[in-house]
Amino acid sequence: MSTLQPTAETRTATARPGAAKTNFRWWIVVMLFLVTSINYADRAVLGTAAPALIKDLHIDNVQLGFIFSAFGWAYVLAQLPGGWLLDRFGSRVVYALAIFVWSLVTIMQGFVGFFAGATAVTLLFVLRFAVGVAEAPSFPGNSRVVAAWFPRQERATAAAIFNSAQYFATVIFAPIMGYITQTFGWPWAFGFMGGLGIIVSAIWLKVVHAPAVHPAVNDAERAHIVEGGGLVNMDSPTAGKSEGAKWDYIRQMFASRMMVGIFIGQFCINALTYFFISWFPIYLVKERGLSILNAGITAAIPAICGFVGGLLGGVLSDWMLRRGFSLSTARKTPIVGGMLLSMAMVFCNYTDSVPLVVFFMALAFFGKGIGALGWAVMSDCAPKEITGLAGGVFNMCGNISTITTPIIIGYIVHITGSFNGALVFVAANGLVAAVSYLVVVGEIKRMELKK
């Protein structure tokens, strides 16, 4: 059965337009928000525990750097297999298994405390690598679920909600993990986050089903989703599963000017994200003279602004769509405007005032949040036959910058002895993302594959 064809239920609902519809799809996006928050918190727990962990396990900073890099390499390499698994076996089962596995591996990192030296380094590297592999289906899965559950005019809001969880995780879970580490010891931080994730994986299996067969969804809501272009049958038992990855499909995506432009944009957007995750606190301490404690508190301010901007960008895009703007205009306007606003960080090079630095950085992260609609765009344009694989390719291209950005910034700071050039480099990524969406992407529409 084609994933674009309505089921008997949706045809019935369409015939009864007066039926009051349920709104269970918004509970689905709440689940995506919760799962994504756990996802980012599990990525961050090692950083929170690192000061105590280094001391206990006798690990130096160079070794810690290699351990941190393990996640990025694994995450990028596993995107295509993760996307293929989503298309082959469906979002519900694959995502639940991914949550369970990455949570179990997070717990296992706490047991590394029984070792030290090279053994501890090796174990942490392997376990961190495993977390990257297990988390690979997460964002392609999010995009796939949004494509199935939401009509076109609501997708940007839905994607913005789950994408904003990355900021929420920093604001909420970082203090909790810090408290647990200080009070009970760093292994308990891994245990807490991993245990929470295992509970969430069980909740996911209970709550999430394909919209075509979900018992909490009535005919009217299915009709609403289908009429807006939602792929309601994508993961239903009656829907035909993808035959798996076809290399020609991947070739076709890279031959599409629209898709290449979107991939470039996501690479640049993630470069902005990873600057704030990796180098921003160090910038505050080394360049601006803040204490580590004050830097941690200060770094939360841009995260909050990014959270607000992320929600605003999605709401604005969907509002424009409902007001009659084209899909391309409704998606590109927040993205281009937000990316240009993110360049405000360059003004930090021209002031010695810490409050002004925080203001410009908060403004930049607010803009980055508004413009971070790449996953909404992917829900709009991914080929219906390979939504998971397309999301994997998109996420793979975007997350290459999580490997390159920290390294490039490190070289700039090392060679120049200043963060001025680094801020220009990061801001330039915002400009390139804006230009890519304006010049390269063209019309945003669902890509049709040639069989």
C-alpha positions as CSV (number, residue, x, y, z in Angstrom):
1,M,0.0,0.0,0.0
2,S,1.4,3.4,-0.8
3,T,2.2,5.5,2.2
4,L,0.4,8.5,0.6
5,Q,-3.0,6.7,0.2
6,P,-5.6,7.2,3.0
7,T,-6.9,4.1,4.8
8,A,-10.5,3.2,5.0
9,E,-10.7,5.0,8.3
10,T,-9.4,8.3,6.8
11,R,-11.8,8.0,3.8
12,T,-14.7,7.6,6.3
13,A,-13.5,10.7,8.2
14,T,-13.1,12.7,5.1
15,A,-16.7,11.8,4.3
16,R,-17.8,13.2,7.7
17,P,-16.1,16.6,7.8
18,G,-18.1,17.6,10.8
19,A,-16.7,15.0,13.1
20,A,-14.7,16.5,16.0
21,K,-11.2,15.4,15.7
22,T,-8.8,14.2,18.4
23,N,-5.4,15.9,18.8
24,F,-3.3,13.0,19.9
25,R,-0.5,14.0,17.5
26,W,0.5,16.7,20.0
27,W,1.1,14.0,22.6
28,I,3.3,12.3,20.1
29,V,5.4,15.4,19.8
30,V,5.6,15.6,23.6
31,M,7.1,12.1,23.5
32,L,9.6,13.3,20.9
33,F,10.5,16.2,23.1
34,L,11.0,13.9,26.1
35,V,13.1,11.4,24.2
36,T,15.2,14.1,22.6
37,S,15.9,15.7,26.0
38,I,17.1,12.3,27.3
39,N,19.2,11.9,24.2
40,Y,21.1,15.2,24.7
41,A,21.4,14.7,28.4
42,D,23.0,11.3,27.8
43,R,25.4,12.9,25.4
44,A,26.3,15.6,28.0
45,V,26.6,13.4,31.2
46,L,30.3,12.6,30.4
47,G,31.1,16.3,30.2
48,T,29.3,17.0,33.6
49,A,31.1,14.1,35.3
50,A,34.5,14.8,33.6
51,P,36.2,16.8,36.4
52,A,35.6,14.2,39.0
53,L,36.1,11.3,36.5
54,I,39.5,12.5,35.4
55,K,40.7,12.7,39.0
56,D,39.4,9.3,40.0
57,L,40.5,7.4,36.9
58,H,43.8,9.3,36.3
59,I,42.9,10.3,32.8
60,D,44.6,13.3,31.2
61,N,43.0,16.0,29.0
62,V,44.3,14.5,25.7
63,Q,42.8,11.1,26.5
64,L,39.6,12.8,27.5
65,G,39.5,14.6,24.1
66,F,39.8,11.2,22.3
67,I,36.9,9.8,24.5
68,F,34.7,12.8,23.6
69,S,35.5,12.3,19.9
70,A,34.2,8.7,19.9
71,F,30.6,9.8,20.0
72,G,30.9,12.1,16.9
73,W,32.6,9.5,14.8
74,A,30.2,6.8,15.6
75,Y,27.1,9.1,15.3
76,V,28.2,10.1,11.7
77,L,29.1,6.6,10.6
78,A,25.9,5.0,11.8
79,Q,23.5,7.5,10.2
80,L,22.9,5.5,7.0
81,P,22.5,2.1,8.8
82,G,20.2,3.8,11.3
83,G,18.1,5.4,8.6
84,W,17.9,2.0,6.7
85,L,16.7,0.3,9.9
86,L,13.9,2.9,10.4
87,D,12.7,2.3,6.8
88,R,12.9,-1.4,7.1
89,F,11.4,-2.1,10.5
90,G,9.5,1.2,11.3
91,S,10.0,4.0,13.8
92,R,8.2,2.6,16.8
93,V,10.3,-0.6,17.3
94,V,13.7,0.8,16.1
95,Y,13.5,3.9,18.1
96,A,12.4,2.1,21.3
97,L,15.4,-0.3,20.9
98,A,17.7,2.6,20.3
99,I,16.6,4.4,23.5
100,F,17.0,1.2,25.5
101,V,20.5,0.4,24.1
102,W,21.9,3.9,24.5
103,S,20.5,4.1,28.0
104,L,21.9,0.7,29.0
105,V,25.3,1.8,27.6
106,T,25.1,5.0,29.6
107,I,24.6,3.0,32.8
108,M,27.6,0.8,31.9
109,Q,29.8,3.9,31.7
110,G,29.4,4.3,35.4
111,F,31.0,0.9,36.0
112,V,34.3,2.1,34.4
113,G,35.1,3.4,37.9
114,F,36.4,-0.1,38.7
115,F,39.2,0.4,36.2
116,A,41.9,3.1,35.7
117,G,44.5,4.3,33.2
118,A,44.6,2.8,29.7
119,T,41.9,0.3,30.5
120,A,39.5,3.0,31.6
121,V,40.3,5.1,28.6
122,T,39.7,2.2,26.2
123,L,36.4,1.2,27.9
124,L,35.1,4.7,27.9
125,F,36.0,5.2,24.3
126,V,34.2,2.0,23.3
127,L,31.1,2.8,25.4
128,R,31.0,6.4,24.1
129,F,31.3,5.0,20.6
130,A,28.4,2.6,21.3
131,V,26.2,5.5,22.5
132,G,26.9,7.3,19.2
133,V,25.8,4.2,17.2
134,A,22.7,3.7,19.3
135,E,21.6,7.4,19.1
136,A,22.1,7.5,15.3
137,P,18.4,6.7,14.5
138,S,17.1,9.3,16.9
139,F,16.8,12.5,14.8
140,P,15.9,10.6,11.5
141,G,13.3,8.9,13.6
142,N,12.0,12.2,14.9
143,S,11.7,13.5,11.3
144,R,10.0,10.3,10.2
145,V,7.4,10.4,13.0
146,V,6.6,14.1,12.2
147,A,6.2,13.3,8.5
148,A,3.7,10.5,9.5
149,W,1.8,12.4,12.2
150,F,1.6,16.0,11.1
151,P,0.1,17.8,8.1
152,R,2.4,20.2,6.3
153,Q,1.0,23.3,8.0
154,E,2.0,22.0,11.5
155,R,5.3,20.3,10.8
156,A,7.6,23.2,11.6
157,T,6.0,23.7,15.0
158,A,6.3,20.0,15.7
159,A,9.9,19.8,14.6
160,A,10.8,23.0,16.5
161,I,9.4,21.5,19.7
162,F,11.5,18.3,19.5
163,N,14.5,20.2,18.3
164,S,14.3,22.7,21.2
165,A,14.8,19.8,23.6
166,Q,18.5,20.1,23.0
167,Y,18.4,23.5,24.9
168,F,16.0,22.2,27.5
169,A,18.3,19.3,28.3
170,T,21.1,21.8,29.0
171,V,19.0,24.0,31.3
172,I,17.3,21.2,33.2
173,F,19.5,18.1,33.3
174,A,22.9,19.7,33.6
175,P,22.2,21.1,37.2
176,I,20.6,17.7,38.2
177,M,23.6,15.7,36.9
178,G,25.9,18.2,38.6
179,Y,24.1,17.8,41.9
180,I,24.2,14.0,41.7
181,T,27.9,14.0,40.8
182,Q,28.8,16.3,43.7
183,T,26.6,14.5,46.2
184,F,26.7,10.8,45.3
185,G,29.6,10.5,42.9
186,W,30.0,10.6,39.1
187,P,28.9,6.9,38.5
188,W,25.5,7.7,39.9
189,A,25.0,10.5,37.2
190,F,25.4,7.9,34.5
191,G,23.1,5.5,36.4
192,F,20.4,8.1,36.8
193,M,20.3,9.2,33.2
194,G,20.5,5.6,31.9
195,G,17.8,4.4,34.2
196,L,15.5,7.3,33.2
197,G,16.1,6.4,29.5
198,I,15.1,2.8,30.0
199,I,11.8,3.9,31.6
200,V,11.2,6.2,28.7
201,S,11.8,3.4,26.2
202,A,9.0,1.4,27.8
203,I,6.7,4.5,27.7
204,W,7.5,5.0,24.0
205,L,6.4,1.5,23.1
206,K,3.1,2.0,25.0
207,V,2.3,5.4,23.6
208,V,3.6,5.4,20.0
209,H,1.9,3.6,17.2
210,A,1.4,4.5,13.5
211,P,-1.4,7.1,13.2
212,A,-3.3,4.8,10.8
213,V,-3.8,2.2,13.5
214,H,-3.4,4.2,16.8
215,P,-6.4,3.5,19.1
216,A,-6.4,7.1,20.5
217,V,-6.7,8.7,17.1
218,N,-10.2,9.1,15.6
219,D,-11.1,9.2,11.9
220,A,-11.3,13.0,11.8
221,E,-7.8,13.5,13.1
222,R,-6.5,10.9,10.5
223,A,-8.3,12.8,7.8
224,H,-6.8,16.1,9.0
225,I,-3.3,14.6,8.8
226,V,-3.8,13.0,5.4
227,E,-5.4,16.1,3.8
228,G,-2.3,18.0,4.9
229,G,0.1,15.5,3.3
230,G,0.9,13.4,6.3
231,L,2.1,9.9,5.6
232,V,-0.2,8.2,8.1
233,N,0.3,4.6,6.8
234,M,4.1,4.8,6.9
235,D,4.6,2.3,9.8
236,S,1.2,0.6,9.9
237,P,1.2,-3.2,9.7
238,T,-0.6,-3.0,6.3
239,A,2.0,-0.7,4.8
240,G,4.7,-2.2,2.6
241,K,8.1,-1.9,4.2
242,S,11.1,-0.4,2.4
243,E,13.2,-2.9,0.5
244,G,16.1,-1.3,2.1
245,A,18.8,1.0,1.1
246,K,19.4,1.4,-2.6
247,W,22.6,3.2,-3.4
248,D,21.0,4.8,-6.4
249,Y,18.5,6.5,-4.1
250,I,21.4,8.1,-2.2
251,R,23.0,9.1,-5.5
252,Q,19.7,10.8,-6.5
253,M,19.7,12.8,-3.3
254,F,23.2,14.1,-3.9
255,A,22.2,14.9,-7.5
256,S,19.3,17.0,-6.3
257,R,20.3,20.7,-5.9
258,M,17.5,21.1,-3.3
259,M,18.8,18.3,-1.1
260,V,22.5,19.4,-1.4
261,G,21.5,22.9,-0.4
262,I,19.7,21.6,2.6
263,F,22.6,19.4,3.6
264,I,25.0,22.4,3.4
265,G,22.7,24.4,5.5
266,Q,22.5,21.7,8.2
267,F,26.2,21.4,8.3
268,C,26.6,25.1,9.0
269,I,23.7,25.1,11.6
270,N,25.4,22.3,13.5
271,A,28.7,24.2,13.4
272,L,27.0,26.9,15.4
273,T,25.5,24.4,17.8
274,Y,28.8,22.7,18.5
275,F,30.6,25.9,19.1
276,F,28.2,26.6,22.0
277,I,28.4,23.0,23.3
278,S,32.2,22.7,23.1
279,W,34.1,26.0,23.0
280,F,31.8,28.7,24.4
281,P,32.3,27.9,28.1
282,I,36.1,27.8,27.4
283,Y,35.8,31.2,25.6
284,L,34.1,32.7,28.7
285,V,36.8,31.4,31.0
286,K,40.0,32.0,29.0
287,E,39.0,35.1,26.9
288,R,36.6,36.8,29.3
289,G,38.0,35.8,32.7
290,L,34.9,34.2,34.2
291,S,35.2,31.5,36.8
292,I,34.2,28.0,35.8
293,L,31.1,28.3,38.0
294,N,30.1,31.7,36.5
295,A,30.8,30.4,33.0
296,G,28.5,27.5,33.5
297,I,25.7,29.8,34.7
298,T,26.3,32.3,32.0
299,A,26.3,29.6,29.3
300,A,22.7,28.7,30.3
301,I,21.5,32.1,29.1
302,P,22.1,31.5,25.4
303,A,20.6,28.0,25.8
304,I,17.4,29.6,27.2
305,C,17.4,32.1,24.3
306,G,17.9,29.2,21.8
307,F,15.0,27.4,23.3
308,V,12.7,30.4,22.9
309,G,14.0,31.1,19.4
310,G,13.6,27.4,18.4
311,L,9.9,27.4,19.4
312,L,9.3,30.8,17.8
313,G,10.8,29.8,14.5
314,G,8.5,26.8,14.1
315,V,5.4,28.7,15.1
316,L,6.3,31.5,12.7
317,S,6.9,29.2,9.8
318,D,3.6,27.3,10.2
319,W,1.7,30.7,10.8
320,M,3.1,31.9,7.4
321,L,2.0,28.7,5.8
322,R,-1.5,29.0,7.1
323,R,-1.6,32.6,6.0
324,G,-1.1,31.5,2.4
325,F,2.6,31.9,1.9
326,S,4.3,29.1,-0.2
327,L,6.1,26.3,1.6
328,S,9.4,27.6,0.4
329,T,8.8,31.1,1.7
330,A,7.4,29.9,5.0
331,R,10.4,27.7,5.7
332,K,13.2,29.9,4.3
333,T,12.2,33.1,6.0
334,P,12.9,32.0,9.6
335,I,15.9,30.0,8.5
336,V,17.6,32.8,6.6
337,G,16.6,35.5,9.1
338,G,17.8,33.4,12.0
339,M,21.1,32.5,10.4
340,L,21.9,36.2,9.7
341,L,21.0,37.1,13.3
342,S,23.3,34.4,14.5
343,M,26.2,36.4,13.1
344,A,25.7,38.9,15.9
345,M,28.4,37.0,17.8
346,V,31.1,38.8,15.8
347,F,30.3,42.0,17.7
348,C,31.8,40.3,20.8
349,N,35.2,41.0,19.2
350,Y,34.6,44.8,19.6
351,T,33.7,45.0,23.3
352,D,35.4,44.3,26.6
353,S,32.0,44.3,28.5
354,V,31.0,40.8,29.7
355,P,27.3,41.7,29.8
356,L,27.5,42.9,26.2
357,V,29.3,39.7,25.3
358,V,26.5,37.7,26.9
359,F,23.9,39.8,25.1
360,F,25.4,39.3,21.7
361,M,25.9,35.5,22.3
362,A,22.3,35.2,23.5
363,L,21.1,37.1,20.4
364,A,23.2,34.8,18.2
365,F,21.8,31.7,19.8
366,F,18.3,33.1,19.7
367,G,18.8,33.5,15.9
368,K,20.2,30.1,15.6
369,G,17.1,28.7,17.3
370,I,14.8,30.5,15.0
371,G,16.7,29.2,12.0
372,A,17.0,25.6,13.1
373,L,14.2,24.3,10.9
374,G,16.2,21.7,9.0
375,W,14.3,18.8,10.3
376,A,10.9,20.4,9.4
377,V,12.3,20.9,5.9
378,M,13.3,17.2,5.8
379,S,9.8,16.1,6.8
380,D,8.5,18.2,3.9
381,C,11.0,17.0,1.2
382,A,12.3,13.5,2.1
383,P,11.3,10.9,-0.5
384,K,8.3,9.0,0.9
385,E,10.0,5.6,0.2
386,I,13.1,6.3,2.2
387,T,12.2,8.9,4.9
388,G,14.4,7.3,7.4
389,L,17.4,6.8,5.1
390,A,17.0,10.4,3.8
391,G,17.0,11.7,7.4
392,G,20.1,9.6,8.0
393,V,22.0,11.1,5.1
394,F,20.8,14.6,6.2
395,N,22.0,14.0,9.8
396,M,25.3,12.5,8.6
397,C,26.1,15.5,6.5
398,G,25.1,17.9,9.2
399,N,27.0,16.2,12.0
400,I,30.3,16.1,10.1
401,S,30.7,19.6,11.5
402,T,30.5,18.2,15.0
403,I,33.9,16.7,14.2
404,T,35.5,19.5,12.2
405,T,34.3,22.6,14.1
406,P,36.0,21.9,17.4
407,I,39.2,21.0,15.6
408,I,39.2,24.1,13.4
409,I,38.4,26.4,16.3
410,G,41.2,24.8,18.3
411,Y,43.7,25.4,15.6
412,I,42.6,29.0,15.2
413,V,42.9,29.7,18.9
414,H,46.3,27.9,19.1
415,I,47.8,29.8,16.1
416,T,46.4,33.3,16.9
417,G,46.2,33.1,20.7
418,S,42.7,34.7,20.5
419,F,39.1,33.7,19.9
420,N,38.5,36.6,17.5
421,G,39.1,34.6,14.4
422,A,37.2,31.7,15.8
423,L,34.1,33.8,16.3
424,V,34.4,35.1,12.7
425,F,34.7,31.4,11.5
426,V,31.5,30.4,13.4
427,A,29.6,33.4,12.3
428,A,30.6,32.7,8.7
429,N,28.8,29.4,9.0
430,G,25.6,31.3,9.6
431,L,26.2,33.3,6.5
432,V,26.8,30.2,4.4
433,A,23.7,28.6,5.7
434,A,21.6,31.6,4.7
435,V,23.1,31.8,1.2
436,S,22.6,28.1,0.7
437,Y,18.9,28.3,1.4
438,L,18.5,31.5,-0.6
439,V,20.6,30.5,-3.7
440,V,21.1,26.7,-3.8
441,V,17.9,25.1,-2.3
442,G,15.3,26.5,-4.7
443,E,11.8,25.4,-4.3
444,I,11.1,23.2,-1.2
445,K,9.0,20.2,-2.2
446,R,8.8,16.4,-1.6
447,M,11.5,14.8,-3.7
448,E,10.3,12.1,-6.1
449,L,12.7,9.2,-6.7
450,K,13.2,7.6,-10.1
451,K,12.7,3.8,-9.8
